[in-house]
């Protein structure tokens, strides 16, 4: 179904109850916590997951609901799927488009842009599109093929310049403006005549648009959010009254959960990711033993060139970086094997958290939808493309009478 009206609040409340009552399952991270608090209560499930291989975990990563695991996994999977169910928004034909429009746009990105544009159906045809955090303005140019005016706001001056050249080449009535959308003067860029759109604007960037567009009196807007953890505050700042009333308090780390999914990474990137994670997990075992402290020690992001080091050098250099003294004999091959074993266990235990990825993301989208309702908008929430094209496929359409 597509969520509108009362269904928005009803679904939010169901999701809120689900997430609050099962916090003990989705908050603890297997990567940083060798033994999870819920394992004592659900020992059979934990033991079953820990016996599985890394390949088995990866095969189920994007479809955790289909895993034939012991209780309470199947019941949780059914409820998560029920609470997360959404249909695709109706589409419209874009008509013939100039071939030059998609030049320099990667195929997958162009498919996302086209799918987003096809779902933008409003009661009144927009007269002036505003592409928020536009990059080179590929989305805006596609939308402006109907002859509407176009304004593109972008922080990077090189992208602004490149976008302006592309729009002029297509003879569009487009203005590409350099703008920090988080700056105090960003609100001056929006007027009531604008129809703002934002495709995969991160965290504070798309929240800023919701606030400024509603304050400016924009009659319609469309937002597909991304990267909910990209916020300045340490904890999530709820937008709507129902979310502010919830007992669910989310840290920036919690907000990463909806993004913990891989559908587009290539084989090389996946191999690098696995090697990096296995080595970090091995180092975690080493630092706990060497420090005599059974706590996770955060490590910084490292360049991929570190993966070219032999395993012992990698661990010693990382220990130096974090001020950990490595003393006594270390069985490096055994430690490296232990890192890969932990990676398999981590990936399999993460399948439990994976059940809550979409429910949490939808909770966040519904907070935005209810906020827009409070500002006088009629809101529709659905998907704009298949999950395989992008996991961030949720779209908010808002319109004032």
C-alpha positions in Angstrom: 0.0 0.0 0.0 0.9 3.7 -0.4 0.7 5.5 3.0 -1.5 8.6 3.2 -3.7 10.3 5.8 -4.5 8.3 8.9 -2.4 5.3 7.7 0.7 7.4 8.2 0.1 7.8 11.9 -1.1 4.2 12.3 1.9 2.7 10.7 4.2 5.0 12.7 2.7 3.8 15.9 3.0 0.1 15.0 6.6 0.6 14.0 7.4 2.6 17.1 6.0 -0.2 19.3 7.9 -2.8 17.4 11.2 -1.0 17.6 10.9 0.0 21.2 10.0 -3.4 22.4 12.9 -5.1 20.6 15.7 -2.7 21.2 17.8 -5.4 22.9 17.9 -7.2 19.6 18.9 -4.4 17.2 20.9 -1.9 19.2 23.9 -4.1 20.2 26.4 -4.5 17.4 28.1 -7.9 16.9 31.2 -6.1 15.5 32.0 -4.4 18.8 30.4 -6.8 21.2 31.8 -10.4 21.0 28.9 -11.8 23.1 25.5 -10.1 22.6 23.2 -9.5 25.6 20.3 -11.3 23.9 22.2 -14.5 23.3 21.4 -15.8 26.8 17.7 -15.5 26.2 17.8 -16.9 22.7 20.6 -19.4 23.0 19.4 -21.8 20.3 19.2 -19.0 17.7 22.6 -17.6 18.7 24.3 -21.0 18.5 22.6 -21.8 15.1 23.8 -18.5 13.7 27.4 -18.9 15.1 27.7 -22.2 13.3 27.1 -20.8 9.9 29.7 -19.8 7.4 30.6 -16.4 6.0 29.3 -17.4 2.6 26.0 -18.4 4.1 25.7 -15.1 5.9 26.4 -13.1 2.7 23.8 -15.1 0.7 21.1 -14.0 3.2 22.4 -10.5 3.9 19.9 -8.6 1.8 17.0 -11.1 2.4 17.3 -11.9 6.2 13.5 -12.5 6.4 13.9 -15.7 4.3 16.3 -17.4 6.8 14.9 -20.6 8.3 16.4 -19.8 11.7 15.1 -20.9 15.1 12.6 -18.8 17.1 12.0 -16.0 17.6 13.6 -15.2 14.2 10.6 -16.3 11.9 8.0 -14.4 13.9 10.2 -11.2 14.0 10.8 -11.5 10.2 7.0 -11.8 9.5 6.2 -8.7 11.6 9.1 -6.7 10.2 7.9 -7.5 6.6 4.3 -6.6 7.5 5.3 -3.3 9.1 7.6 -2.4 6.2 5.3 -3.2 3.3 5.0 -0.3 0.8 3.9 -0.2 -2.8 5.4 1.8 -5.6 4.0 5.2 -6.3 2.1 5.6 -9.6 4.3 6.4 -12.6 3.9 8.7 -15.6 5.4 8.6 -19.0 8.3 11.1 -19.4 8.0 11.2 -23.1 10.9 11.4 -25.6 14.0 12.9 -24.1 17.1 14.4 -25.7 19.9 11.8 -25.9 22.4 14.4 -24.6 20.4 14.5 -21.3 22.0 11.4 -19.9 25.6 12.0 -21.1 28.1 11.6 -18.3 25.6 10.1 -16.0 26.4 6.5 -14.8 23.7 4.0 -15.9 22.5 3.1 -12.5 22.3 6.7 -11.4 20.4 7.7 -14.5 17.9 4.8 -13.8 17.4 6.2 -10.3 16.9 9.7 -11.6 14.4 8.6 -14.3 12.4 6.4 -11.8 12.3 9.3 -9.3 11.1 11.8 -12.0 8.4 9.3 -13.2 6.8 9.3 -9.8 6.4 13.1 -9.5 2.6 13.5 -10.0 1.1 16.6 -8.4 -2.4 18.2 -8.7 -1.0 21.3 -10.4 1.9 21.1 -12.9 5.0 22.7 -11.3 6.2 26.0 -12.8 9.6 26.2 -11.3 11.6 23.2 -10.2 14.3 23.6 -7.4 16.9 20.9 -7.4 18.2 20.7 -3.8 21.9 19.6 -3.4 21.8 19.1 -7.2 25.3 18.2 -8.1 25.5 18.9 -11.8 21.7 19.1 -11.9 20.9 16.0 -13.9 17.6 15.4 -12.1 16.5 19.1 -12.5 17.3 19.1 -16.2 15.2 16.0 -16.7 12.3 17.5 -14.9 12.6 20.8 -16.8 12.1 19.2 -20.1 8.5 20.3 -19.9 9.6 23.9 -20.3 9.5 24.9 -16.6 12.1 27.1 -15.0 14.9 25.4 -13.0 17.0 26.4 -10.1 19.8 24.1 -8.9 21.4 24.7 -5.5 24.8 23.0 -5.0 27.7 23.6 -2.6 30.6 22.6 -4.8 31.5 25.4 -7.2 33.0 23.0 -9.8 29.7 21.1 -10.0 27.8 24.4 -10.2 29.9 25.5 -13.2 29.7 22.1 -14.9 26.0 22.0 -14.4 25.4 25.5 -15.8 27.4 24.5 -19.0 25.3 21.4 -19.5 22.0 23.3 -19.0 23.1 26.0 -21.5 24.1 23.3 -24.0 20.5 22.1 -23.8 19.1 25.6 -23.9 17.2 25.3 -20.7 16.0 28.2 -18.5 18.2 27.1 -15.6 20.1 28.9 -12.9 22.9 26.9 -11.1 23.7 28.6 -7.9 26.4 27.9 -5.3 24.8 27.6 -1.9 25.5 26.0 1.4 22.0 24.8 2.2 22.8 24.6 5.9 23.9 28.3 6.0 21.6 31.0 7.5 20.8 32.5 4.2 19.6 29.3 2.5 16.0 30.2 3.2 16.3 33.2 0.8 16.7 30.8 -2.1 13.2 29.3 -1.7 9.9 31.0 -2.6 6.3 29.8 -2.8 6.6 29.3 -6.5 9.3 26.6 -6.2 8.7 22.9 -6.3 11.7 21.5 -4.5 13.1 18.0 -5.2 15.9 16.2 -3.4 17.2 12.8 -4.5 19.4 11.2 -1.9 20.3 14.3 0.0 21.9 13.2 3.3 20.7 13.7 6.8 20.6 17.3 7.9 20.5 18.4 4.2 17.1 17.0 3.4 15.7 17.8 6.8 16.8 21.4 6.2 14.8 21.3 3.0 11.6 20.1 4.7 11.8 23.0 7.2 12.7 25.7 4.7 10.2 24.6 2.0 7.3 24.4 4.4 8.2 27.8 5.9 8.5 29.4 2.4 5.0 28.2 1.4 6.1 25.8 -1.3 3.0 24.1 -2.6 4.7 20.8 -3.4 7.9 18.9 -2.8 9.4 15.5 -3.3 12.2 14.0 -1.2 14.0 10.6 -1.2 16.3 10.7 1.8 19.6 9.1 2.4 22.3 8.7 5.1 20.2 9.5 8.1 23.3 9.4 10.3 24.8 12.5 8.6 23.6 14.9 11.3 25.4 17.5 13.4 23.7 16.5 16.7 24.8 13.5 18.7 21.3 12.1 18.8 18.4 12.2 16.4 16.1 15.3 16.7 12.6 14.1 16.1 10.5 16.3 13.7 6.9 15.4 14.4 4.8 15.4 17.5 4.4 11.6 17.6 8.1 11.0 17.2 8.9 13.5 19.9 6.5 11.7 22.2 8.2 8.3 21.5 10.5 6.8 24.1 12.8 5.8 21.2 16.0 7.8 21.4 18.4 7.3 18.5 22.1 7.9 18.4 24.1 8.6 15.3 25.3 5.1 15.4 21.7 3.8 15.5 20.9 5.8 12.4 23.5 3.8 10.5 21.4 0.6 10.7 19.2 1.3 7.7 22.3 1.8 5.6 24.0 -1.5 6.6 23.2 -3.1 3.3 25.1 -3.8 0.1 23.4 -4.3 -3.2 25.6 -2.4 -5.7 29.2 -3.1 -4.5 31.4 -5.0 -7.0 33.4 -8.1 -6.1 36.6 -6.3 -5.7 35.1 -3.8 -3.2 33.5 -6.7 -1.3 36.8 -8.5 -1.0 38.5 -5.4 0.3 35.6 -4.9 2.8 35.8 -8.5 4.0 39.6 -8.4 4.4 39.4 -5.0 6.2 36.7 -6.2 8.6 38.4 -9.6 9.3 41.7 -7.8 10.2 39.9 -5.2 12.4 38.2 -8.0 14.3 41.5 -9.9 14.7 43.1 -6.7 16.0 40.1 -6.3 18.4 41.0 -9.7 19.9 44.7 -8.7 20.1 44.1 -5.3 21.8 41.7 -6.8 24.4 44.4 -9.4 25.3 47.3 -6.9 25.3 45.5 -4.1 27.2 43.8 -6.5 29.6 40.6 -4.6 29.0 37.6 -6.4 27.5 36.2 -3.4 25.7 36.1 -2.5 22.0 38.7 0.1 21.0 37.6 2.3 18.0 40.0 2.5 15.1 40.2 5.2 12.5 39.4 4.7 8.8 42.5 3.4 7.0 43.5 3.8 3.4 43.1 0.6 1.3 46.9 0.5 0.9 47.0 -0.8 4.5 45.5 -4.1 3.2 48.7 -4.6 1.1 50.7 -5.0 4.4 51.3 -8.5 5.8 49.0 -9.3 8.6 51.5 -8.9 11.5 52.7 -5.5 10.1 49.0 -4.4 9.8 48.3 -5.2 13.5 51.6 -3.7 14.8 51.1 -0.5 12.9 47.5 -0.2 14.0 48.6 -0.9 17.6 51.1 2.0 17.3 48.4 4.2 15.9 46.1 3.5 18.9 48.8 3.5 21.5 48.6 -0.2 22.2 51.8 -2.0 23.3 52.2 -5.4 21.7 54.4 -7.6 24.0 55.2 -11.3 24.2 54.9 -13.9 21.5 51.9 -13.6 19.2 50.7 -16.5 17.0 49.9 -14.3 14.0 48.4 -17.1 11.7 46.1 -18.3 14.5 45.1 -14.6 15.2 44.4 -14.0 11.5 42.2 -17.2 11.4 40.4 -16.0 14.5 39.6 -12.7 12.8 38.0 -14.5 9.8 36.0 -16.8 12.2 34.7 -13.7 14.0 33.8 -12.1 10.7 31.6 -15.1 9.9 29.9 -15.0 13.3 29.5 -11.2 13.1 27.8 -11.4 9.7 25.5 -14.1 10.8 24.5 -12.5 14.1 24.0 -9.2 12.1 21.1 -11.0 10.3 19.0 -10.4 13.4 19.7 -6.7 13.3 19.0 -6.8 9.6 15.3 -7.5 10.3 15.1 -4.0 11.7 16.8 -2.1 9.0 13.7 -1.3 6.9 11.4 -0.8 10.0 13.8 1.8 11.4 14.2 3.5 8.0 10.4 3.7 7.6 10.0 5.1 11.1 12.3 7.9 10.1 10.4 8.5 6.9 7.1 8.6 8.7 8.5 11.1 11.2 9.2 13.4 8.2 5.8 12.6 6.6 3.9 13.5 9.9 6.0 16.7 10.2 4.9 17.7 6.7 1.3 16.9 7.6 1.6 19.2 10.6 2.7 21.9 8.2 -0.5 21.6 6.2 0.6 19.2 3.5 -1.1 16.1 2.1 1.5 13.4 2.0 2.0 10.2 0.1 4.8 7.8 1.1 5.8 4.9 -1.2 8.7 3.6 -3.2 10.0 5.0 -6.5 12.0 2.1 -7.8 13.0 -1.5 -7.2 15.1 -2.2 -4.1 17.8 -3.7 -6.4 18.3 -0.3 -8.1 18.8 1.4 -4.8 17.9 0.4 -1.2 17.2 4.1 -0.5 14.0 3.9 -2.7 11.5 5.5 -0.3 9.9 8.7 -1.7 7.8 11.4 0.1 5.4 13.4 -2.0 3.9 16.4 -0.3 1.3 18.9 -1.6 -0.7 21.7 -0.2 -4.1 22.6 -1.5 
